[in-house]
Amino acid sequence: MPTGQPAVGAPEGAAWAVPGCSAHSGLSCCMGRGRGQACACAGPAGSPPRRRRPGNGRLPRGGSPQKGDTRLRARSRRGRWRARPGGGRPHARPGEAHDMDFLIFPDHPTAQHLVSTTPALAAASVVPHASGRPWLVGWWDELRVQRLTAGPRRLAVVGHTRRGPGRLHRAFDRARSLEELDAAARSLAGSCHLLASFDGKVRAQGSLSTARQIFTVRVRGLTVAGSAPGLLAALAEAPCDETALAARLLTPYVPWPLSRRTVWQGIEGVAPGHWLELSRDGSARERHWWRRPEPVVPLPQAAERVRAALREAVLVRAESAGAISADLSGGLDSTSLCFVADELGVPTHTYHAVPLDPRNPDHRWARRAAAQFGPAVHHTDLPQDHAMRLFPVATGGSEEPDGGEGPFNWRWAGPHLRALSRTAAEAGSRLHLMGLGGDELFGPLPNGLWAMLRAEPRAALGQIRRRRLLNRWPLVATVRGLADRSRFPSALRAVAGRLTSPPPQRWEAGFGWTGEARLPAWSTPRAVALVRRALWEEAEAGAEPLDGDRFGHQVLEYLAFEGTTMRQTSRAMAPFGVGWEAPFLDDRVIEAALSARLSQRMPTGSFKPLLVAAMRGIVPDDVLDRTDKGEFSAELYEGLARGREAAVEMCAALRLGARGLADAGALRNALLSPPDEGRYAAHLETTVAVEAWLRSPHTRPALPGTPPSGPRDIEADPGEAGRRPPAGPGPAASERATGPDRATDARRSLRTEQQTGSEEPGPEGSDHRAGSGRRQVSDPPPAAARPLVTDPPSPDRSRAAVRSQIAGSAPGTARPSVPEPSPDAARPPTPRRPEVLDNHGAPVRSAAPTKEAP
């Protein structure tokens, strides 16, 4: 066997890599047991590596590879963490921002005038189009931005990904059009935005999970895009969208496509798997570019892909941030990330919030995992007061966490998140990892059986029988659900008709397109009518699912929800000096997970067989073979009891009541006499999140450098709701355009309670703007710029204009009240939706061809 060698450029404590290992290509899983000893994981090619024990194969101080060993150098750079010169800073300063905010402008004279006349943009950094007009305007950390330029072509990659020459540079060199940048997008590891300007035409895209997202708004006849809706709301001075506020009261989540609608009028996100094209005339359209991989890869090969993608995901973040921190809840998702960081030798601080219930087994499993970390990982148990910070009910005004996108999905964890961010920053961390997204990628989803029956019918029959018996699904209902072939618009109409119905029971089989969303009992008829009308409009407009079959749609819908939560959390915690990231939400990890055969994703002995297979040899076997599961109802009910009095006082001046969206008396009665209904806590959680946001100054966001001007809201006057005009007959005419892991059980179990009653353990219970201070222009304009584009922009063909036309009013006019739609009322006419094109310019109807039942 060849002699073990230390990784090039690795810090003290890094592992020895074996250059001649045929099994694992010299990656860091191949650990020598000491200088000159054989590889500890020697075996046939493709076999899983053995678990390195603490203290074995560590790099001695001053160690160096053999002279001239270029093969080892290349492998070390790909397979091991190493401190990058000028990369991650070792210590975070509280208050230092990490999220990079930017606006994207078309190559149009009006855009140049808009930027020059907006005082808040005077201190922002500017990257121009080839014409010299502003393209990217924002506030960012130069260490997180890669820029490439060739003639009139510009490319910028913002976020955590590989730096330096590689596939991205080669793809950019070959690309002669925006459509040809698909190869560049597929080459990016990590999580980032890809932005391009080719001769004034713009491509902007985020990630599949929307952890990096692009939003749009119309300003002065142009479509302007940005990384956060709050920026666009400040630029356009957009008022609140009451339909979106009412939809935020839905549990367990806001269904697609309502979820892309922000709480400010006229601002919405780009659909997952699409990129935004901005033309020189100021118009915009979405272009579809990504398709879900066919689930045909056998489990061993799919596990290897997941393992490689997770290593790369952790590695690119460590290279840009230096020392990192991570959740260690005791669940499989967060535990896997911690052991991947340990295997790569990344300096990591792990944290576990001790649960209130001493019978919760997560604490025992977290301690068992921490005992097997190497010296690069330092573990800390957070005291129980961290767990007691969960589920706060009291509303705090200006102290509310600001996720930059409206009501904070994880408001119930806000105090715990802030305390953990401070603790991690004091330990030197600049980036905190969490296991968000693992349940959606590796756990059994309700529609998995529906899709499996069509793809692998023989293997599906056994799984269906097993799940039906264990969950007590009635035979007739199970057969009816599996045979259902209804289209996505029909599913939206069905959801609209059941907004106030009792939630389904766990024994009711459900294999529909989306979850059974419900509004709380204290919602007003006006709130119900607003949400129902929005769902009907989307259905009548022919809303397309995120994927051609139900399983793919449900995965992407769930991932988009988690991506939104991740965006909000990272932005809200940025003032404490620590960014928050979820490697499971990376594009390459998602693609690797979705490539596995459906039959091999289903639990047959372990809860998440694909993740278990991927982590075998990295995570100790005794941790992977865990069969029990913790739950966190103690934290939930402790928080509800602690905040009940403040919540009752909140009802005296309810902002939601002033807007006519909630009945303060019904909410007060529910608080004093909690109903025996499973979603009560979730309904209360979403209601308090929306109410707290309305009481905060975040309703009127401001561009960086200018203070927020306070909430743009009806004053908290109990009589305000009574002065609101009564519901009239007109339809809505709002305008719109194109421990974190600790208590995740409570939210996610509610999200799938009506569709799945899994016999396996439930979901895992886990786990700004840095600017230059002055205006600077990168890439100065060429000597001979193109002539100015003076043609007026094309008419706005957004859904907002379509809905306004349906309503019989122009965009921006006063919004009429919306009544409760009558069952006998005529359906509204079908509006024309904005055209979605593929990369060949042909119109597409959905992300993939719709699959029919055999």
C-alpha positions in Angstrom: 0.0 0.0 0.0 1.3 3.5 -0.7 2.4 5.8 2.1 -0.1 8.2 3.6 0.4 11.9 2.8 -0.9 15.0 4.4 -3.2 17.3 2.4 -1.7 20.3 0.7 -2.3 23.5 2.6 -4.3 21.7 5.3 -4.2 23.3 8.8 -3.0 21.5 11.8 -5.3 18.7 12.7 -6.2 17.8 9.1 -6.3 14.2 8.1 -3.8 12.2 6.0 -4.9 11.4 2.5 -3.7 8.2 0.7 -3.0 9.0 -2.9 -3.1 5.4 -4.2 -6.4 4.3 -2.7 -8.5 2.8 -5.5 -11.6 2.8 -3.5 -12.1 6.4 -2.8 -9.8 8.3 -5.2 -7.7 9.8 -2.4 -10.5 11.8 -0.8 -10.2 12.6 2.8 -12.2 9.5 3.8 -9.0 7.5 3.2 -7.2 7.9 6.5 -3.9 6.4 7.2 -3.4 5.1 10.7 -0.1 7.0 11.0 2.8 7.9 8.9 3.7 5.1 6.5 0.8 2.9 7.4 -1.8 1.5 5.1 -5.1 3.0 4.2 -7.7 2.3 6.8 -10.5 2.0 4.2 -8.8 -0.3 1.7 -11.2 -2.3 -0.2 -12.8 -2.7 -3.6 -13.6 0.4 -5.6 -16.9 2.0 -4.6 -17.0 0.4 -1.1 -18.0 2.7 1.7 -15.1 4.2 3.7 -14.6 3.1 7.3 -15.2 5.5 10.1 -12.2 7.4 11.2 -11.9 7.4 15.0 -10.8 10.5 16.9 -7.1 11.0 17.0 -6.2 8.6 14.1 -4.4 9.9 11.1 -4.0 13.5 12.1 -1.6 15.8 10.4 1.5 16.5 12.6 2.7 20.1 12.8 5.0 20.9 9.9 4.1 17.8 7.9 4.2 18.2 4.1 3.6 16.0 1.1 6.3 14.4 -0.9 8.0 16.7 -3.3 6.5 16.6 -6.8 3.4 14.8 -5.8 1.0 16.8 -8.1 -1.6 14.1 -8.1 -2.0 14.4 -4.4 -2.2 18.2 -4.6 -5.2 18.1 -6.9 -7.0 15.6 -4.8 -6.3 17.4 -1.6 -7.8 20.6 -3.0 -11.0 18.8 -4.0 -11.4 16.6 -1.0 -10.2 18.5 2.0 -11.0 21.8 3.7 -8.1 24.2 3.6 -7.9 27.8 4.8 -8.1 29.9 1.6 -5.9 33.0 1.6 -8.1 36.0 2.2 -11.1 33.7 2.6 -13.1 33.2 5.8 -12.3 35.6 8.5 -11.6 33.9 11.8 -13.8 36.0 14.0 -17.2 37.6 13.4 -18.0 41.0 14.7 -21.5 41.4 16.1 -23.6 43.6 13.9 -21.6 42.6 10.8 -24.0 41.8 8.0 -23.6 38.6 5.9 -26.5 38.6 3.5 -25.7 40.3 0.2 -28.5 42.6 -1.1 -28.7 43.7 -4.6 -31.0 45.2 -7.2 -30.9 44.2 -10.9 -31.7 46.8 -13.5 -32.4 46.4 -17.3 -30.1 48.2 -19.7 -32.5 51.1 -20.2 -32.2 54.9 -19.8 -35.0 55.0 -17.2 -33.1 52.6 -15.0 -30.1 54.9 -15.1 -32.3 57.9 -14.1 -33.9 55.8 -11.4 -30.6 54.9 -9.8 -29.2 58.4 -10.0 -32.3 60.0 -8.4 -32.6 57.6 -5.5 -30.5 59.0 -2.6 -30.4 55.7 -0.7 -28.5 54.1 -3.6 -25.7 56.7 -3.5 -23.5 54.6 -1.2 -24.2 51.3 -2.9 -21.7 49.4 -5.1 -22.5 49.4 -8.8 -21.6 46.9 -11.6 -22.5 48.3 -15.0 -23.8 46.8 -18.2 -21.4 47.0 -21.2 -23.2 50.2 -22.1 -22.2 51.8 -18.8 -25.7 51.9 -17.4 -26.2 50.3 -13.9 -26.8 46.6 -13.9 -26.2 45.4 -10.3 -26.6 47.9 -7.5 -26.2 46.7 -3.9 -24.3 46.0 -0.8 -22.1 42.9 -0.7 -19.0 41.2 0.5 -16.4 41.1 -2.3 -15.2 37.8 -1.0 -18.6 36.3 -1.9 -18.8 37.6 -5.4 -17.1 36.3 -8.6 -17.2 38.4 -11.7 -16.2 37.5 -15.2 -16.1 39.9 -18.2 -15.5 39.2 -21.9 -16.4 42.1 -24.2 -20.1 42.9 -23.8 -20.7 39.8 -21.7 -20.8 40.0 -17.9 -21.3 37.2 -15.4 -21.5 37.5 -11.6 -21.9 34.6 -9.1 -23.0 35.8 -5.6 -22.9 33.4 -2.6 -21.2 30.3 -1.4 -19.6 28.3 -4.3 -16.2 27.3 -5.7 -13.8 30.1 -6.6 -11.1 30.2 -9.1 -10.8 28.8 -12.7 -12.9 25.8 -13.4 -16.1 24.6 -15.0 -17.8 28.0 -14.4 -15.1 29.8 -16.4 -15.1 27.3 -19.2 -18.9 27.5 -19.5 -18.8 31.3 -19.5 -16.2 31.3 -22.3 -18.3 29.0 -24.4 -21.6 30.8 -23.9 -22.7 33.3 -26.5 -26.3 33.7 -25.3 -28.1 33.7 -22.0 -29.6 30.3 -22.8 -26.2 28.8 -23.1 -25.4 29.6 -19.5 -27.4 26.5 -18.4 -24.1 24.6 -18.3 -22.7 27.3 -16.0 -25.7 27.0 -13.7 -25.3 23.2 -13.5 -21.6 23.5 -12.7 -22.1 25.5 -9.5 -21.8 23.8 -6.1 -23.1 25.3 -3.0 -25.8 28.0 -2.9 -25.6 31.2 -4.9 -27.2 33.6 -7.4 -26.2 33.5 -11.0 -26.4 36.9 -12.8 -25.5 37.7 -16.3 -25.6 40.6 -18.7 -25.0 39.8 -22.4 -25.0 42.9 -24.5 -27.6 44.4 -22.2 -29.9 41.4 -21.9 -30.1 40.1 -18.4 -30.4 36.6 -16.9 -31.0 36.3 -13.1 -31.7 33.1 -11.2 -31.5 31.8 -7.6 -31.5 28.2 -6.4 -34.1 25.4 -6.8 -35.1 25.5 -3.2 -35.4 29.4 -3.3 -32.8 29.6 -0.5 -31.4 32.1 -3.0 -34.3 33.8 -4.8 -35.1 36.5 -7.3 -38.0 38.9 -6.9 -39.5 41.3 -9.4 -41.6 44.6 -9.4 -42.6 47.2 -11.9 -41.2 50.7 -11.3 -41.6 53.6 -13.8 -42.6 51.2 -16.5 -39.6 48.9 -16.1 -39.3 45.5 -14.4 -36.6 45.7 -11.7 -35.4 42.5 -9.9 -33.7 42.0 -6.6 -32.5 39.5 -4.0 -35.1 40.5 -1.4 -38.7 41.7 -1.7 -38.1 44.3 1.0 -35.6 46.1 -1.2 -38.1 46.2 -4.1 -40.9 47.3 -1.7 -38.7 50.2 -0.5 -37.8 51.2 -4.1 -41.4 51.0 -5.4 -43.0 52.2 -2.1 -45.3 49.3 -2.4 -48.2 48.9 0.1 -49.1 45.7 1.9 -51.1 43.1 -0.1 -53.9 42.1 2.2 -54.7 38.9 0.2 -51.1 37.7 0.9 -51.5 38.7 4.5 -54.6 36.6 4.8 -52.9 33.7 3.0 -50.1 33.8 5.7 -52.7 32.6 8.2 -53.0 29.3 6.4 -51.6 26.1 8.0 -49.6 24.0 7.6 -48.2 26.3 4.8 -49.2 28.5 1.9 -49.6 26.4 -1.2 -48.1 27.0 -4.5 -48.6 29.3 -6.4 -49.8 31.7 -3.7 -46.5 31.1 -1.9 -44.6 33.1 -4.6 -46.7 36.1 -3.7 -45.1 38.5 -1.2 -46.9 40.6 1.4 -46.2 43.7 -0.7 -48.4 44.5 -3.8 -46.8 43.9 -7.1 -43.8 41.9 -5.9 -43.4 38.1 -6.4 -40.7 35.6 -6.7 -39.5 33.7 -9.8 -40.7 30.1 -10.0 -38.3 27.4 -9.0 -36.4 25.9 -11.9 -36.8 29.1 -13.9 -34.6 32.1 -14.6 -35.7 35.7 -15.2 -34.9 37.5 -18.5 -34.8 41.3 -18.5 -34.9 42.8 -22.0 -33.5 46.1 -23.0 -36.9 47.6 -23.3 -37.7 46.9 -19.6 -40.0 43.9 -20.1 -39.4 40.6 -18.4 -40.3 36.9 -18.8 -39.5 33.7 -17.0 -37.6 31.0 -18.8 -37.7 27.4 -17.7 -34.4 25.6 -17.6 -34.3 22.8 -15.0 -36.0 19.4 -15.0 -36.1 16.9 -12.2 -33.8 14.0 -12.9 -35.4 10.7 -13.7 -35.6 8.5 -10.6 -33.7 5.5 -12.1 -30.4 5.4 -10.2 -29.9 2.4 -7.9 -29.4 3.1 -4.2 -25.6 2.5 -4.0 -24.8 4.9 -6.9 -27.4 7.5 -5.6 -25.9 7.3 -2.1 -22.4 8.0 -3.6 -23.8 11.0 -5.4 -25.4 12.4 -2.2 -22.2 11.8 -0.2 -20.1 13.7 -2.8 -22.6 16.5 -3.0 -22.8 17.0 0.7 -19.1 17.0 1.1 -18.8 19.7 -1.6 -21.7 21.7 0.0 -19.9 21.8 3.4 -16.5 22.4 1.8 -17.4 25.5 -0.2 -18.9 27.1 2.8 -15.9 26.3 5.0 -13.6 27.7 2.4 -15.4 31.1 2.4 -16.2 31.3 6.1 -13.3 29.7 7.9 -14.5 28.3 11.2 -18.2 27.3 11.2 -20.8 26.1 13.6 -23.7 23.7 13.3 -26.7 22.3 15.0 -26.4 18.9 16.6 -30.0 18.0 17.5 -29.5 14.3 17.7 -31.6 13.7 14.6 -30.0 12.2 11.4 -30.0 15.3 9.3 -28.0 17.7 11.5 -25.8 14.8 12.8 -24.9 13.9 9.2 -23.7 17.5 8.5 -21.6 17.6 11.7 -19.8 14.3 10.8 -19.2 15.5 7.2 -17.5 18.6 8.6 -15.6 16.4 11.0 -14.4 14.1 8.2 -13.3 17.1 6.1 -11.3 18.5 9.1 -13.3 21.7 9.2 -13.0 23.6 12.5 -16.6 23.4 13.8 -18.5 24.3 16.9 -21.6 22.2 17.4 -24.5 23.1 19.6 -27.3 21.1 21.2 -30.2 22.7 23.1 -31.0 20.4 26.0 -34.7 19.5 25.8 -37.1 20.3 28.6 -38.4 16.7 28.7 -35.8 14.4 30.3 -37.3 11.5 28.5 -36.5 13.0 25.1 -33.9 10.6 23.6 -32.4 13.3 21.3 -30.2 14.5 24.1 -28.7 11.1 24.6 -28.1 10.6 20.9 -26.5 14.0 20.5 -24.0 13.3 23.3 -23.2 9.9 21.8 -22.5 11.5 18.5 -20.4 14.3 20.0 -18.2 11.8 21.8 -17.0 10.4 18.5 -16.0 13.7 16.9 -12.4 14.4 16.1 -10.3 17.2 17.6 -11.5 19.7 14.8 -15.0 19.7 16.3 -15.9 21.3 19.6 -19.3 20.5 21.1 -21.4 22.5 23.5 -24.6 21.6 25.3 -26.8 24.7 25.6 -28.7 24.9 28.9 -32.4 24.3 29.1 -33.2 28.0 29.1 -32.5 27.9 25.3 -35.3 25.4 24.9 -37.5 27.6 27.1 -37.0 30.4 24.6 -39.0 28.6 22.0 -42.6 29.4 21.0 -42.8 33.0 22.4 -46.3 34.5 22.1 -45.7 38.1 23.2 -45.3 40.6 20.4 -42.3 42.9 20.6 -42.6 45.7 18.0 -39.1 46.9 16.9 -37.5 43.9 18.5 -39.2 41.5 16.1 -36.7 39.6 13.9 -36.8 40.9 10.4 -36.5 38.2 7.8 -37.0 40.9 5.1 -40.0 39.1 3.6 -42.9 39.7 5.9 -44.0 37.5 8.8 -41.1 35.4 10.0 -41.8 31.6 9.5 -39.6 30.8 12.5 -40.8 33.5 14.8 -41.5 30.9 17.4 -37.7 30.2 17.5 -36.6 33.9 17.4 -35.2 34.3 20.9 -33.4 30.9 20.7 -32.0 31.8 17.3 -30.6 35.1 18.5 -29.1 33.6 21.6 -27.5 30.8 19.5 -26.2 33.3 17.0 -24.5 35.4 19.7 -22.9 32.3 21.2 -21.6 31.0 17.9 -20.2 34.5 17.0 -18.4 34.7 20.3 -16.8 31.3 19.5 -15.5 32.7 16.2 -18.1 31.2 13.8 -19.2 33.2 10.8 -21.5 30.6 9.3 -24.0 28.2 11.0 -25.2 25.0 9.4 -28.5 23.3 10.0 -30.3 20.2 8.7 -33.2 21.9 7.1 -34.4 20.1 4.0 -33.3 16.6 5.0 -36.9 15.4 5.7 -38.2 16.6 2.4 -35.3 15.0 0.4 -35.0 11.7 2.2 -38.1 11.1 4.2 -41.3 9.4 2.9 -43.6 12.0 1.3 -47.3 11.3 0.9 -47.2 11.3 -2.9 -44.3 8.9 -3.1 -46.7 6.0 -3.2 -48.8 7.6 -5.9 -45.7 8.2 -8.1 -44.2 4.8 -7.2 -47.3 3.0 -8.4 -46.9 4.4 -11.8 -43.1 4.0 -12.1 -42.5 0.7 -10.2 -46.0 -0.9 -9.8 -44.7 -4.3 -8.6 -42.5 -2.8 -5.8 -45.3 -0.3 -4.9 -47.9 -2.9 -4.0 -46.0 -4.2 -1.0 -45.3 -0.7 0.3 -49.0 0.4 -0.2 -50.2 -2.7 1.8 -47.7 -2.1 4.6 -48.5 1.6 4.9 -52.3 1.1 4.7 -52.3 -1.5 7.5 -50.0 0.5 9.8 -51.9 3.8 9.3 -55.4 2.2 9.2 -56.2 3.7 5.8 -59.6 2.4 4.6 -59.2 0.3 1.5 -61.7 2.1 -0.6 -60.3 5.6 0.2 -56.7 4.3 -0.5 -57.7 2.9 -3.9 -59.6 6.1 -4.8 -56.7 8.3 -3.8 -54.1 6.3 -5.7 -56.3 6.1 -8.8 -57.0 9.9 -8.8 -55.9 11.7 -12.0 -57.2 15.2 -11.3 -55.2 18.1 -12.6 -53.5 20.8 -10.5 -56.1 23.5 -11.1 -58.7 21.1 -9.8 -56.6 20.6 -6.6 -56.5 24.4 -6.1 -60.3 24.6 -6.4 -60.7 21.8 -3.9 -58.4 23.6 -1.4 -60.4 26.8 -1.9 -63.6 24.9 -1.0 -62.2 23.4 2.2 -60.5 26.4 3.8 -62.8 26.4 6.9 -63.4 22.6 7.0 -62.1 20.5 9.9 -58.6 19.2 9.2 -58.4 15.7 7.9 -57.6 12.9 10.3 -54.4 11.0 10.2 -56.1 7.8 9.0 -57.5 9.6 6.0 -55.4 8.7 3.0 -54.4 11.7 0.9 -52.4 11.6 -2.3 -53.4 14.9 -3.8 -51.2 17.6 -5.4 -50.9 19.8 -2.3 -51.5 19.8 1.4 -54.9 20.4 3.1 -54.5 24.1 3.9 -56.9 25.5 6.5 -57.6 28.9 7.9 -58.0 29.4 11.7 -61.4 29.5 13.3 -61.0 33.2 14.1 -60.5 34.2 10.5 -63.2 36.6 9.3 -65.4 35.9 6.2 -63.4 38.6 4.5 -60.1 36.8 5.0 -61.7 33.5 3.8 -63.0 35.3 0.7 -59.7 36.9 -0.1 -57.8 33.6 0.0 -60.6 31.7 -1.8 -60.7 34.2 -4.5 -56.9 34.1 -5.0 -57.0 30.3 -5.3 -59.8 30.4 -7.8 -58.0 33.0 -9.9 -54.9 30.8 -10.1 -57.0 27.8 -11.0 -58.9 29.6 -13.7 -55.7 31.1 -15.0 -54.4 27.5 -15.6 -51.8 27.5 -12.8 -49.0 25.0 -13.5 -47.5 22.7 -10.9 -43.8 22.8 -10.1 -43.4 19.4 -11.7 -45.3 17.2 -14.0 -46.2 14.5 -11.4 -47.4 14.9 -7.8 -44.4 13.6 -6.1 -42.0 16.0 -7.9 -44.4 18.9 -7.2 -44.7 18.1 -3.6 -40.9 17.8 -3.1 -40.3 21.2 -4.7 -43.2 22.8 -2.9 -41.8 21.7 0.4 -38.3 22.6 -0.4 -39.4 26.1 -1.5 -41.1 26.5 1.9 -37.9 25.5 3.6 -35.9 27.7 1.3 -38.0 30.7 2.3 -37.5 29.9 6.0 -33.7 29.7 5.4 -33.6 33.1 3.6 -35.6 34.7 6.4 -33.4 33.2 9.1 -30.1 34.1 7.6 -31.3 37.7 7.1 -32.8 38.0 10.5 -29.6 36.7 12.2 -27.2 38.7 10.0 -26.8 41.6 12.6 -25.3 39.1 15.0 -22.4 38.3 12.7 -23.4 34.8 11.7 -24.9 33.6 8.4 -27.2 30.6 8.4 -27.0 27.9 5.7 -28.7 24.6 4.9 -26.5 22.4 2.7 -29.4 20.0 2.0 -31.1 22.8 0.0 -28.2 23.1 -2.5 -29.1 22.3 -6.1 -26.5 19.5 -6.5 -27.7 17.8 -3.3 -31.3 18.0 -4.4 -30.5 16.5 -7.8 -28.5 13.7 -6.3 -31.3 12.8 -3.9 -34.1 12.9 -6.5 -32.1 10.7 -8.9 -32.7 7.6 -6.6 -35.3 5.0 -7.5 -38.6 5.7 -5.7 -38.8 2.2 -4.3 -35.4 2.5 -2.6 -36.3 5.8 -1.0 -39.2 4.2 0.9 -38.4 3.2 4.5 -38.2 -0.6 4.9 -36.0 -0.8 8.0 -34.4 2.7 8.4 -36.4 5.9 8.3 -34.2 7.5 5.6 -32.5 4.7 3.7 -30.9 6.9 1.0 -29.3 9.3 3.6 -28.3 6.3 5.8 -26.6 4.7 2.8 -24.8 7.9 1.9 -23.5 8.5 5.4 -22.4 4.9 6.1 -18.7 5.1 6.9 -18.9 8.8 7.8 -21.4 8.7 10.6 -20.8 5.8 13.1 -23.0 2.8 12.7 -24.5 3.0 16.1 -25.8 6.5 15.4 -27.2 5.5 11.9 -29.0 2.6 13.3 -31.1 4.6 15.8 -34.7 3.5 15.9 -36.4 5.9 18.4 -37.4 9.5 17.9 -37.7 12.6 20.1 -40.6 15.0 20.3 -40.9 18.5 21.6 -44.4 19.1 22.9 -43.0 20.1 26.3 -41.4 23.2 24.7 -44.6 24.0 22.7 -46.9 23.9 25.7 -44.5 25.7 27.9 -44.3 28.5 25.4 -48.1 28.7 25.0 -48.6 28.8 28.8 -46.0 31.4 29.3 -47.3 33.7 26.6 -51.1 33.3 27.0 -51.6 36.4 29.1 -49.7 38.6 26.7 -51.7 37.1 23.8 -55.0 37.9 25.4 -53.8 41.5 25.9 -52.9 41.5 22.2 -56.5 40.9 21.3 -57.5 44.3 22.8 -55.8 46.1 19.9 -55.5 43.5 17.2 -54.0 44.8 14.0 -55.4 41.8 12.0 -58.8 42.8 13.4 -58.3 46.4 12.2 -57.7 45.0 8.7 -60.7 42.8 8.9 -58.8 39.6 8.7 -59.3 38.2 12.2 -62.0 38.3 14.8 -60.4 39.5 18.0 -63.2 38.1 20.2 -63.0 34.6 18.7 -59.2 34.6 19.1 -59.5 35.7 22.7 -62.0 32.9 23.4 -59.7 30.4 21.8 -56.8 31.5 24.0 -58.8 31.3 27.2 -60.5 28.0 26.3 -58.1 26.2 23.8 -60.0 23.9 21.5 -59.2 20.2 21.3 -58.0 20.4 17.8 -54.6 19.4 16.5 -53.8 22.5 14.5 -54.7 25.0 17.3 -51.0 25.6 18.1 -50.0 26.0 14.5 -52.9 28.4 13.8 -51.9 30.4 16.8 -48.3 30.4 15.7 -49.0 31.8 12.3 -51.5 34.4 13.6 -49.1 35.7 16.2 -46.3 35.9 13.5 -48.5 38.0 11.2 -49.7 40.2 14.1 -46.2 40.7 15.4 -45.0 41.8 11.9 -47.9 44.2 11.5 -46.9 45.8 14.9 -43.2 46.1 13.8 -41.5 48.8 11.6 -40.7 46.1 9.1 -44.0 46.7 7.2 -42.3 49.7 5.6 -38.9 48.5 4.6 -36.1 50.9 3.8 -33.1 50.7 1.5 -29.8 50.1 3.4 -28.6 53.3 4.9 -32.0 54.8 5.5 -34.1 54.1 8.7 -37.5 52.4 8.3 -40.3 54.9 8.6 -42.5 52.8 10.8 -45.4 50.5 10.1 -47.6 51.3 7.1 -50.7 50.0 8.8 -54.1 50.9 10.1 -53.6 52.2 13.6 -54.2 49.6 16.3 -57.7 50.8 17.0 -60.3 48.2 17.9 -62.9 50.2 16.2 -61.0 50.5 12.9 -62.4 47.2 11.6 -65.9 48.6 12.2 -65.1 51.6 10.0 -64.0 49.4 7.1 -66.6 49.4 4.3 -68.7 46.3 4.1 -67.9 43.5 1.7 -69.1 44.4 -1.8 -69.7 42.3 -4.8 -66.5 43.1 -6.7 -63.6 40.7 -7.0 -60.1 41.4 -5.8 -58.1 43.7 -8.0 -54.7 43.8 -6.3 -51.7 44.3 -8.5 -48.8 42.0 -8.5 -46.1 41.1 -11.0 -44.1 38.4 -12.3 -33.4 25.3 18.0 -34.0 26.0 14.4 -34.0 22.2 14.0 -35.0 21.8 17.6 -38.8 22.5 17.2 -39.1 21.7 13.5 -41.1 18.6 14.5 -44.1 20.6 15.6 -44.3 22.5 12.3 -43.5 19.7 9.9 -45.7 17.1 11.5 -48.6 19.4 11.0 -47.7 19.9 7.4 -48.1 16.2 6.6 -50.6 15.1 9.3 -53.5 14.9 6.9 -51.7 12.9 4.2 -49.3 10.6 5.9 -49.4 8.6 9.0 -45.9 7.2 8.8 -45.0 4.3 11.0 -41.4 5.4 11.1 -40.1 8.2 13.3 -41.4 11.6 12.4 -39.5 14.5 10.8 -36.2 15.4 12.4 -36.3 17.6 15.5 -33.0 19.1 14.9 -31.1 19.9 14.7 -25.9 43.3 5.3 -24.9 44.3 3.9 -21.2 44.6 3.8 -20.5 47.5 1.5 -17.8 49.7 0.6 -19.4 52.8 2.1 -19.1 54.7 -1.1 -20.3 54.4 -4.6 -17.9 52.5 -6.7 -18.2 51.3 -10.3 -16.5 48.1 -11.4 -15.9 47.5 -15.1 -16.0 51.1 -16.4 -18.0 51.7 -19.5 -16.3 51.2 -22.9 -15.1 54.2 -24.9 -17.8 53.7 -27.6 -21.1 52.8 -25.9 -24.1 51.7 -27.8 -26.8 54.2 -28.7 -29.3 54.8 -26.0 -32.5 52.8 -26.2 -35.3 55.3 -26.5 -38.2 53.0 -27.4 -40.9 52.9 -24.7 -41.1 49.7 -22.7 -43.6 47.0 -23.7 -46.9 47.0 -21.9 -47.0 45.2 -18.6 -48.2 41.7 -19.3 -48.0 40.5 -15.7 -50.7 38.6 -13.9 -51.4 41.8 -11.9 -52.5 43.5 -15.0 -54.6 40.5 -16.1 -56.3 40.4 -12.7 -56.9 44.1 -12.7 -58.5 43.8 -16.2 -60.7 40.9 -14.9 -61.8 43.1 -12.0 -62.7 45.9 -14.4 -60.2 48.4 -12.9 -56.8 49.6 -13.8 -53.7 48.5 -11.9 -53.1 50.5 -8.8 -56.7 51.6 -8.2 -58.4 51.2 -4.9 -59.0 47.7 -3.9 -62.7 46.8 -3.5 -63.8 44.6 -0.6 -64.1 41.0 -1.4 -67.2 39.0 -0.4 -67.6 35.4 0.5 -68.0 33.8 -3.0 -71.4 32.1 -3.4 -71.3 28.5 -4.4 -73.8 29.4 -7.2 -71.8 32.4 -8.4 -70.5 32.3 -11.9 -66.9 31.5 -12.3 -64.6 34.3 -13.3 -63.3 34.3 -16.9 -60.0 32.6 -17.5 -57.3 35.3 -17.5 -54.3 35.2 -19.8 -51.1 34.2 -17.9 -47.7 35.5 -18.7 -45.9 33.4 -21.3 -43.2 31.0 -20.0 -40.7 29.9 -22.6 -38.0 27.2 -22.6 -34.5 27.9 -23.7 -35.4 27.3 -27.4 -38.0 30.0 -27.3 -41.0 27.6 -27.4 -43.8 28.1 -24.9 -44.1 25.4 -22.2 -47.0 24.5 -20.0 -45.3 22.9 -17.1 -41.9 21.9 -15.7 -42.4 18.4 -17.1 -45.0 16.6 -19.2 -48.0 15.7 -17.1 -48.0 12.0 -16.3 -51.4 10.3 -16.5 -52.3 7.1 -14.7 -52.0 4.0 -16.8 
